[in-house]
Structures are given as structure tokens and as C-alpha cells.
């Protein structure tokens, strides 16, 4: 009966909608939507008074799958099918579309018609939008010095002139334009997959982007639903532009009761959507305070479930099996590598700095080895004549995503530079030394699985920084180090060693 309800009308023309979406508006597969709905107390779907909101409708999949559950759960309370359909669609399900196109797609998915006041709609409304709202005129960016005050978008890319005739992506839910019908409504469940980021006009060629998914989470919490569930990038665990406060709020929120984390987003989105740093969805419960149950879903299909306190560290360590290892390392109370890794652009040289024919200082750049005139080096002159251990700023994998075997190399280029040398901002200077032996010993140390595993716990994007090395202890580099020596020094158990060995690939 339910399949008949959703299949008896014509199929929606989704291609025009898909073509006009931004790259950061990712469709949710029905299987994932249902997995998120499975986190909720299932008695909600037998409650005729429960209200549900998707504040970022794209395909309407969440509302459609909720409708299926309610149609089944309310059979005994509202036996007449049409009466049950009308009750569910008119009093229980609500959505705010992110664009005009997705409003049409969502209505067609939910009501079986993009215009719910027409004869094709399975529930007849008096308006063309039903309970899935979109108002392009009221939802606007507020430009301050070229950026939107609400979401950080670039006026150059999303202003009225730049987007004439196109969607402006001024999402209603986070731009103080919540439809009046919903403004004072109390929702039992807010659930959805918000847009992830918008260009802020910064960075090389204006390609920098600002995360916005956290704004949807924060706005949803303000509405005080009984339950909140959203699927968002996992990079908030330890990094991300402008996410420090959001991370702190999430880690200290005892209402955050469940997190399901995919280290590789392609395991979550079958369409092959690649989200750097992975993807996660969570359950927030208004009336419950507890430890958080975190489920890791690894590349090879392995799962790990652990009930954890989220704020034990300043970041959220992704892997449950890494917690005891990091705790053993931190218990030594040593100094850590982030205290010696130099800040970005140690010699003041851009990544595209050209070589100088006849230059007098060796220059390592992403193009390889060349020479540069010493007069062009505007910073770090005291480092030029030191031995230097450098690390490529970009990690080997795509923001810590494992390979097909579920393993990672983590670090890309590692090199010792001799005196009379420098590097561009494509590299981090891990440390400097007065002699070659100590530099080579540090290089050997960085190649160990132990060190690369600890670095991996801080990786939230493709780019590394000083903070990426916050868990890596400094050692005596008058001697070389092996994994076996490090495992013994930090008293790792056979199980802990096995986990490191199973996830970190050998590095020649």
C-alpha cells in the first residue's frame, strides 16, 4: 500500500535540479536517511502529535521516509488511509527548502506533486507550497565588507549582481528568515543534511570556503527540539576554518548522545561523494545528558563502538581504539612536536616562488629542487644555515581517508635539507639541527608507524599545521628510533600495537 502511494504518480524530473545545485549540497541516500531515523525512539512514529522538520530540504528524502513510518505507525489510531495521509502531511511534516529548485523536487518526492494544491497531490493543500517552504525574497545575505554577516559567503560570488537569474544560496534557516508558520512551532524532531560550505572569496584565486553546516546545527538547537539529528563533515572533530567554538560547544554538550562516523565518506554516500575528512551523523537529545556512544565505521567495513566522554581532549579523537594509546603517550607529560614545528611559510616564500638561475641558496618547492637568491628570503634567515627536516604540508591521503585496504601512509614528502637551503610554504619545517646525524634521526622517527598514527589523530583536512603534531612526543635525537622501541617506551599492549599496524602503511 505504501509503495503504491509513492509510485503511482509520474516520476520527478530531477536532472534540472541536480544540475543547479552547488557542489556542497549533497543528496542523502534513503538508506542513510533511514539509518538516522533509526537512532530516534521509534514510538515517535506512532504519535499523531509528533512534529518533524527538515530545515535543509533537497530531495525531500527525510520527510518522505518519515511519512512512510508514520503511515504504518498510525494505522490503528487513524484507520482511514486518506484521513491518515492528510493528518500526517498537514500537521506533522514540515520542511524548508534550500533553493527554489529543491523545493519543487522535495514537494514532488513527498506529496507526489511539485504543486500540492493540484490534483496530482496525494494530500490537497490550499497553497502551492504545502508545508515545504521556500521564500527567495525574504531570505537574503547581509553584506558587511564583502561578506555575509550570517554565513560568511562572498558578495563577489553570491551578491545579487553575481547571481542574477541564479540561486543565491541565502539559506532561510540561517538567515533569520524562518517561515512565520514555523517560527513558534515546537518540534519533536529536527533532522536533515545541511549545505556544507560556501565560497568566502579568500585564498588563492578566491577559492577559499567557509563551513556553514555548523550554523544549521546551532540554529536548530535554538528551536529546542526534543531530538536533533544532522549529517555533517567530520572535520569539526579537530580542525576547520571558524569551527573552534562549534567544536568546543559540541565537545561540552552532554546532550550529544550518539555519533556515527565514516572515515571515508564514500562508504556513507554510495554515489561516491568525497568529503575530505569523512562524514558523520549524530543524535542530540534535549531531555538526556549522558556519555556519547561513538561508532567508527572503517574503510574495510570494521566497526568499533565505545561510550566516551567527549571533552577529554581539546579535539575529538576519531578512532575509539586510539584513545588508550593517546592517553598512554600523554601520561608521560613530555614536550610535543607542535612546540618545535615552525609556523606556516617559515622563509616567507609563496608556494609558486620561481627559481633563480644562478641563485645562491637551495630552494625546495612543490616543483622540486632549485636555487634562489638569498636576498629574496625575507624571513627565517637564521635557519638557512641549519640542517632542516621538512614535511610536505599536504598529507599523503585525502584528509586522512584510508586506501582501498583501509590503511594510510599519512605523511607525503619527508626530507632533510642541508645548510644553505630554504623551502616554500608547501612545506613545514619540523625542526632544525646543528648536525646531520640528529636531522637524519628525526627523519627516521617521523617515518615510524607510531608517529604517523599519532599525527593521524589530528588530521581534519588535507593540510597540516603545527597543531597536527600535538600528540607526537619529542625524543632524544642523538639516536635513531624504531617502532619496537617506541611501543615498549609507551607500554602499548599487543592489541594496541596490532591496531596501529593494521591502519598505518609502512613507509620506505
C-alpha positions as CSV (number, residue, x, y, z in Angstrom):
1,X,0.0,0.0,0.0
2,X,2.7,2.5,1.0
3,X,4.8,1.6,-2.1
4,X,1.7,2.2,-4.2
5,X,1.2,5.6,-2.7
6,X,4.7,6.8,-3.7
7,X,4.9,5.1,-7.0
8,X,1.5,5.6,-8.7
9,X,2.3,9.1,-9.9
10,X,4.8,10.3,-12.5
11,X,8.5,10.4,-11.7
12,X,10.1,13.8,-10.9
13,X,12.5,15.4,-13.4
14,X,15.4,15.6,-11.1
15,X,18.2,16.3,-13.7
16,X,17.5,20.1,-13.9
17,X,17.5,20.3,-10.1
18,X,20.8,18.4,-9.7
19,X,22.5,20.5,-12.4
20,X,21.8,23.7,-10.5
21,X,22.9,22.6,-7.0
22,X,26.3,23.7,-5.7
23,X,29.0,21.1,-5.1
24,X,28.5,21.4,-1.3
25,X,24.8,20.5,-1.3
26,X,25.0,16.7,-1.1
27,X,21.9,14.5,-1.6
28,X,21.2,12.0,1.2
29,X,20.6,8.3,0.1
30,X,17.4,6.8,1.5
31,X,19.5,4.2,3.3
32,X,21.4,6.9,5.2
33,X,18.2,8.8,6.0
34,X,16.7,5.7,7.4
35,X,19.8,4.9,9.5
36,X,19.5,8.4,11.0
37,X,15.8,7.8,11.7
38,X,16.6,4.5,13.4
39,X,18.5,6.5,16.0
40,X,15.2,8.1,17.2
41,X,12.8,6.5,19.7
42,X,10.5,4.6,17.3
43,X,7.4,5.4,19.4
44,X,7.6,8.8,17.8
45,X,6.2,7.3,14.6
46,X,3.1,6.1,16.4
47,X,2.4,9.5,17.9
48,X,-0.1,11.6,16.0
49,X,1.0,14.8,17.7
50,X,4.8,14.5,16.9
51,X,6.1,17.2,14.6
52,X,9.1,16.8,12.3
53,X,11.2,19.5,10.5
54,X,13.8,19.2,7.8
55,X,15.4,22.7,7.7
56,X,17.5,21.9,4.6
57,X,15.3,20.1,2.1
58,X,17.0,19.0,-1.1
59,X,15.3,15.8,-2.3
60,X,12.7,15.5,0.4
61,X,14.0,12.1,1.4
62,X,13.8,12.7,5.2
63,X,10.2,13.8,5.1
64,X,9.3,11.0,2.7
65,X,10.9,8.3,4.8
66,X,9.3,9.8,8.0
67,X,5.9,9.8,6.2
68,X,6.3,6.0,5.4
69,X,6.9,5.3,9.1
70,X,4.0,7.4,10.3
71,X,1.7,5.9,7.7
72,X,2.5,2.5,9.2
73,X,2.7,3.6,12.9
74,X,-0.7,5.4,12.9
75,X,-2.8,2.7,11.2
76,X,-4.6,1.8,14.4
77,X,-5.1,5.4,15.5
78,X,-6.3,6.7,12.2
79,X,-7.6,3.7,10.2
80,X,-8.8,5.6,7.1
81,X,-5.8,5.9,4.7
82,X,-6.7,9.3,3.2
83,X,-7.5,10.8,6.6
84,X,-4.2,9.4,7.9
85,X,-2.3,10.9,4.9
86,X,-3.9,14.3,5.3
87,X,-3.2,14.3,9.0
88,X,0.5,13.4,8.6
89,X,1.2,15.8,5.7
90,X,-0.7,18.8,7.1
91,X,0.0,18.6,10.8
92,X,3.2,16.6,11.3
93,X,5.7,17.1,8.4
94,X,7.4,20.4,7.7
95,X,10.4,21.4,5.6
96,X,12.4,24.5,4.5
97,X,14.0,24.0,1.0
98,X,17.5,25.4,0.4
99,X,16.7,26.5,-3.2
100,X,13.6,27.0,-5.3
101,X,14.5,24.0,-7.4
102,X,14.9,21.7,-4.4
103,X,11.5,23.0,-3.1
104,X,9.9,21.6,-6.2
105,X,11.8,18.4,-6.0
106,X,11.0,17.9,-2.3
107,X,7.3,18.5,-2.8
108,X,7.2,16.1,-5.7
109,X,9.0,13.5,-3.6
110,X,6.8,14.0,-0.5
111,X,3.4,14.9,-2.0
112,X,3.9,13.2,-5.4
113,X,3.4,16.6,-7.0
114,X,5.5,19.7,-7.0
115,X,2.3,21.7,-6.5
116,X,0.4,20.2,-3.6
117,X,-2.7,22.2,-4.4
118,X,-3.2,20.3,-7.7
119,X,-5.0,17.1,-8.5
120,X,-1.8,15.0,-8.5
121,X,-1.0,15.7,-4.8
122,X,-1.8,12.8,-2.5
123,X,-2.9,15.3,0.1
124,X,-4.7,18.5,-1.2
125,X,-3.4,21.8,0.2
126,X,-4.7,25.3,-0.3
127,X,-1.3,26.7,-1.2
128,X,1.3,25.8,-3.9
129,X,4.0,25.1,-1.3
130,X,2.1,22.9,1.3
131,X,4.3,22.6,4.3
132,X,7.6,22.7,2.4
133,X,8.5,26.4,2.4
134,X,10.8,28.5,0.2
135,X,10.8,32.2,0.1
136,X,13.6,33.6,-2.1
137,X,12.6,37.3,-1.5
138,X,12.8,37.2,2.3
139,X,15.9,35.2,2.5
140,X,18.9,37.5,1.8
141,X,22.6,37.8,2.6
142,X,23.6,40.7,4.8
143,X,26.8,42.1,3.3
144,X,29.4,43.6,5.6
145,X,32.7,44.4,4.0
146,X,32.1,42.0,1.1
147,X,31.0,39.0,3.3
148,X,27.6,37.9,4.6
149,X,27.3,38.5,8.3
150,X,25.2,35.4,8.7
151,X,27.1,32.7,6.7
152,X,30.4,34.3,5.6
153,X,29.7,34.0,1.8
154,X,31.5,36.2,-0.6
155,X,29.5,39.1,-2.0
156,X,31.5,38.9,-5.2
157,X,30.2,35.3,-5.8
158,X,26.8,35.4,-4.1
159,X,25.7,39.0,-4.4
160,X,22.6,40.0,-6.4
161,X,24.7,41.1,-9.4
162,X,26.8,38.0,-9.5
163,X,23.9,35.6,-9.1
164,X,21.3,37.3,-11.3
165,X,18.9,34.7,-12.5
166,X,20.6,32.0,-10.4
167,X,20.1,30.6,-6.9
168,X,21.8,32.9,-4.3
169,X,22.1,30.2,-1.6
170,X,20.9,32.6,1.1
171,X,19.5,29.7,3.1
172,X,16.4,30.7,5.0
173,X,17.1,28.7,8.1
174,X,20.3,30.5,9.0
175,X,19.4,34.0,7.6
176,X,16.7,34.9,10.1
177,X,14.0,34.1,7.6
178,X,12.3,31.1,9.2
179,X,8.7,31.0,7.8
180,X,6.2,32.5,10.1
181,X,4.2,29.3,10.2
182,X,7.2,27.6,11.8
183,X,8.6,30.3,14.0
184,X,6.8,29.4,17.2
185,X,6.2,25.8,16.5
186,X,7.6,23.2,18.9
187,X,9.2,20.3,17.0
188,X,9.8,16.9,18.4
189,X,12.5,16.2,15.7
190,X,14.7,18.4,13.5
191,X,16.6,16.2,11.0
192,X,18.5,16.9,7.8
193,X,21.6,17.2,5.7
194,X,22.6,20.9,5.6
195,X,24.8,22.5,2.9
196,X,28.5,22.2,3.9
197,X,30.3,25.3,2.8
198,X,30.2,28.5,0.7
199,X,33.0,30.4,-1.0
200,X,34.2,33.3,1.1
201,X,36.4,34.8,-1.7
202,X,39.7,34.2,0.1
203,X,42.6,32.0,-0.6
204,X,44.3,31.5,-4.0
205,X,42.1,32.7,-6.9
206,X,39.3,33.3,-4.3
207,X,38.8,29.5,-3.9
208,X,38.7,29.6,-0.1
209,X,35.4,28.3,1.5
210,X,33.8,28.9,4.9
211,X,31.9,26.0,6.6
212,X,28.2,26.7,7.2
213,X,26.9,23.3,8.4
214,X,27.6,24.3,12.0
215,X,25.2,27.3,11.6
216,X,22.3,24.9,10.8
217,X,23.2,22.8,13.9
218,X,23.3,25.9,16.1
219,X,20.1,27.4,14.7
220,X,18.3,24.0,15.2
221,X,19.4,23.9,18.9
222,X,17.9,27.3,19.4
223,X,14.5,25.9,18.4
224,X,14.8,23.4,21.3
225,X,13.5,20.2,19.6
226,X,13.3,17.0,21.6
227,X,15.7,15.4,19.2
228,X,18.1,16.7,16.6
229,X,20.0,14.7,14.0
230,X,22.1,16.0,11.2
231,X,24.7,14.6,8.8
232,X,27.8,16.8,8.5
233,X,31.5,16.7,7.6
234,X,33.7,15.2,10.4
235,X,36.4,17.7,10.1
236,X,34.9,19.6,13.0
237,X,36.5,16.9,15.2
238,X,39.9,18.6,15.2
239,X,40.0,21.4,12.6
240,X,38.1,23.5,10.1
241,X,38.0,27.2,9.4
242,X,35.9,29.1,12.0
243,X,34.9,25.8,13.8
244,X,36.8,26.2,17.1
245,X,33.8,27.5,19.1
246,X,31.4,25.0,17.4
247,X,33.8,22.2,18.3
248,X,34.1,23.4,21.9
249,X,30.3,23.6,22.2
250,X,29.8,20.1,20.8
251,X,32.5,18.5,22.9
252,X,31.0,20.0,26.1
253,X,27.4,19.3,25.2
254,X,26.2,16.3,27.3
255,X,23.0,16.1,25.2
256,X,25.1,14.8,22.3
257,X,24.4,11.1,22.8
258,X,25.4,9.3,19.6
259,X,27.9,9.9,16.7
260,X,28.2,7.6,13.8
261,X,31.5,8.4,11.9
262,X,32.7,7.3,8.5
263,X,36.4,7.9,8.0
264,X,35.7,7.6,4.2
265,X,32.6,9.5,3.1
266,X,32.3,7.2,0.1
267,X,31.2,4.4,2.5
268,X,28.3,6.5,3.6
269,X,27.3,8.1,0.2
270,X,27.1,5.2,-2.4
271,X,27.2,7.8,-5.2
272,X,30.9,8.2,-4.5
273,X,30.6,11.7,-2.9
274,X,34.1,12.6,-1.5
275,X,34.0,14.7,1.6
276,X,37.6,15.5,2.9
277,X,38.0,14.2,6.4
278,X,35.0,11.9,6.3
279,X,31.3,12.3,7.3
280,X,29.3,11.7,10.4
281,X,25.8,12.0,11.7
282,X,24.7,12.5,15.3
283,X,21.8,12.4,17.7
284,X,21.2,15.2,20.2
285,X,18.5,14.7,22.8
286,X,17.1,17.6,24.8
287,X,16.0,15.6,27.8
288,X,19.0,13.3,28.2
289,X,22.5,14.0,29.5
290,X,25.0,11.1,29.1
291,X,28.2,9.9,27.8
292,X,28.3,9.8,24.0
293,X,28.3,6.5,22.1
294,X,30.6,6.7,19.1
295,X,30.6,4.2,16.3
296,X,33.6,4.2,13.9
297,X,32.9,2.7,10.5
298,X,36.3,2.0,9.0
299,X,37.2,1.7,5.3
300,X,37.3,-2.1,5.4
301,X,33.9,-2.4,7.0
302,X,35.1,-2.9,10.5
303,X,33.2,-1.2,13.2
304,X,34.2,0.0,16.7
305,X,31.7,1.2,19.3
306,X,32.6,2.9,22.5
307,X,30.8,5.1,25.1
308,X,33.0,8.1,25.6
309,X,33.3,11.4,27.3
310,X,33.7,13.9,24.5
311,X,35.7,16.6,26.2
312,X,38.7,14.6,27.5
313,X,40.8,16.4,24.9
314,X,40.6,19.8,23.1
315,X,39.7,17.9,19.9
316,X,37.6,14.8,19.3
317,X,39.9,11.8,18.7
318,X,38.1,10.0,15.9
319,X,39.1,6.4,16.5
320,X,37.8,4.7,19.6
321,X,40.8,2.3,19.6
322,X,43.2,5.3,19.7
323,X,42.0,6.6,23.0
324,X,44.1,4.4,25.2
325,X,47.2,4.9,23.0
326,X,47.0,8.7,23.2
327,X,46.4,8.5,26.9
328,X,49.5,6.4,27.5
329,X,51.6,8.9,25.4
330,X,50.1,11.9,27.2
331,X,50.7,10.3,30.7
332,X,54.5,10.7,30.2
333,X,54.0,14.5,30.3
334,X,56.7,15.1,27.7
335,X,57.1,18.0,25.3
336,X,55.4,17.6,22.0
337,X,56.4,18.2,18.4
338,X,54.0,21.1,17.9
339,X,56.3,23.1,20.2
340,X,59.1,23.0,17.6
341,X,57.4,22.8,14.2
342,X,57.7,26.2,12.6
343,X,54.7,28.2,11.6
344,X,53.4,28.4,8.1
345,X,55.7,30.0,5.5
346,X,58.9,29.8,7.6
347,X,61.0,31.7,4.9
348,X,58.2,34.0,3.7
349,X,58.2,32.2,0.3
350,X,54.9,31.6,-1.5
351,X,54.3,28.1,-3.0
352,X,54.7,29.4,-6.5
353,X,58.0,31.2,-5.8
354,X,60.2,30.8,-9.0
355,X,63.7,29.5,-9.0
356,X,66.5,32.0,-9.8
357,X,69.1,31.0,-12.4
358,X,72.4,31.4,-10.6
359,X,70.8,31.7,-7.2
360,X,73.0,31.0,-4.1
361,X,70.6,29.2,-1.8
362,X,69.0,25.8,-2.4
363,X,65.1,26.0,-2.6
364,X,62.7,23.1,-2.1
365,X,59.3,23.8,-3.6
366,X,56.5,21.7,-5.0
367,X,58.3,21.9,-8.3
368,X,61.3,20.1,-6.9
369,X,64.8,21.5,-6.0
370,X,66.3,24.7,-7.4
371,X,68.1,27.8,-6.3
372,X,67.0,31.2,-5.1
373,X,68.9,34.4,-4.4
374,X,69.4,34.9,-0.6
375,X,68.2,38.5,-0.9
376,X,64.7,37.3,-1.7
377,X,64.4,35.3,1.6
378,X,62.6,37.8,3.8
379,X,62.1,35.6,6.9
380,X,63.9,32.8,8.8
381,X,67.4,33.9,7.8
382,X,68.8,32.4,10.9
383,X,67.5,29.0,9.7
384,X,69.1,29.0,6.3
385,X,72.5,27.6,7.6
386,X,70.9,24.9,9.8
387,X,70.1,21.3,9.0
388,X,66.3,21.1,8.5
389,X,63.7,18.3,8.5
390,X,60.8,19.3,6.2
391,X,57.4,17.7,5.7
392,X,55.0,18.3,2.9
393,X,52.1,20.5,4.2
394,X,49.7,18.3,2.2
395,X,49.1,14.9,3.7
396,X,49.5,11.8,1.6
397,X,45.9,10.8,1.7
398,X,42.8,12.9,1.0
399,X,42.4,14.4,4.6
400,X,43.1,11.1,6.3
401,X,41.0,8.9,4.0
402,X,42.3,5.3,4.0
403,X,43.3,3.5,0.8
404,X,41.3,0.5,-0.6
405,X,42.9,-1.7,2.0
406,X,41.9,0.5,4.9
407,X,45.5,1.7,5.5
408,X,47.2,5.1,5.5
409,X,50.6,6.5,4.9
410,X,49.7,9.9,6.4
411,X,52.9,11.8,5.5
412,X,53.8,12.6,1.9
413,X,57.3,14.1,1.3
414,X,59.8,13.9,4.1
415,X,63.3,15.3,3.5
416,X,66.5,16.6,5.2
417,X,67.7,19.8,3.8
418,X,71.4,20.7,4.3
419,X,72.7,24.1,5.4
420,X,72.4,27.0,2.9
421,X,68.8,25.9,2.0
422,X,65.2,27.0,2.3
423,X,61.7,25.9,1.3
424,X,58.4,27.4,0.2
425,X,55.1,27.4,2.2
426,X,54.4,24.0,0.5
427,X,56.5,22.5,3.4
428,X,56.5,22.6,7.1
429,X,59.9,22.8,8.9
430,X,59.5,20.1,11.6
431,X,62.8,21.1,13.4
432,X,66.3,22.4,12.8
433,X,69.6,21.0,13.9
434,X,73.3,21.8,14.0
435,X,74.4,18.4,12.7
436,X,73.2,16.0,10.0
437,X,73.1,13.0,12.3
438,X,70.3,14.4,14.5
439,X,68.4,15.6,11.5
440,X,68.5,12.1,10.0
441,X,67.4,10.5,13.3
442,X,64.4,12.8,13.4
443,X,63.5,11.8,9.9
444,X,63.7,8.2,10.9
445,X,61.4,8.9,13.9
446,X,58.8,10.6,11.7
447,X,58.7,7.6,9.4
448,X,57.7,5.2,12.2
449,X,54.1,3.9,12.3
450,X,53.8,5.1,15.9
451,X,54.4,8.8,15.0
452,X,52.3,8.7,11.8
453,X,49.4,7.1,13.8
454,X,49.6,10.0,16.4
455,X,49.6,12.6,13.6
456,X,46.6,10.9,12.0
457,X,44.5,11.6,15.1
458,X,44.8,15.3,14.5
459,X,44.2,15.3,10.7
460,X,41.0,17.1,9.8
461,X,41.8,18.3,6.3
462,X,44.5,17.7,3.6
463,X,46.7,20.5,5.0
464,X,48.8,20.0,8.1
465,X,49.9,22.7,10.6
466,X,51.7,22.9,13.9
467,X,48.7,21.6,15.8
468,X,48.7,18.4,13.7
469,X,51.7,17.3,15.8
470,X,50.2,17.9,19.2
471,X,50.2,14.3,20.3
472,X,53.7,13.5,18.9
473,X,56.3,13.5,21.8
474,X,59.7,14.9,21.3
475,X,62.6,12.4,21.6
476,X,66.3,12.5,22.1
477,X,67.5,12.6,18.5
478,X,71.1,11.7,19.3
479,X,69.9,8.2,18.5
480,X,67.5,6.7,15.9
481,X,64.1,5.3,16.9
482,X,62.2,2.2,15.8
483,X,58.6,1.3,16.3
484,X,59.6,-1.5,18.6
485,X,61.4,0.9,20.9
486,X,58.5,3.3,20.9
487,X,55.9,0.6,21.6
488,X,58.0,-0.5,24.6
489,X,58.6,3.0,25.9
490,X,54.9,3.8,25.9
491,X,53.9,0.4,27.2
492,X,51.5,-0.4,24.4
493,X,49.6,-3.6,24.6
494,X,49.6,-6.3,21.8
495,X,46.1,-5.2,20.9
496,X,47.1,-1.5,20.6
497,X,50.2,-2.4,18.6
498,X,48.0,-4.5,16.3
499,X,45.6,-1.6,15.7
500,X,48.4,0.7,14.7
501,X,49.9,-1.9,12.4
502,X,46.5,-2.6,10.8
503,X,45.9,1.0,9.9
504,X,49.3,2.6,9.1
505,X,51.2,1.5,6.0
506,X,55.0,1.0,6.1
507,X,56.9,4.0,4.8
508,X,60.1,3.4,2.9
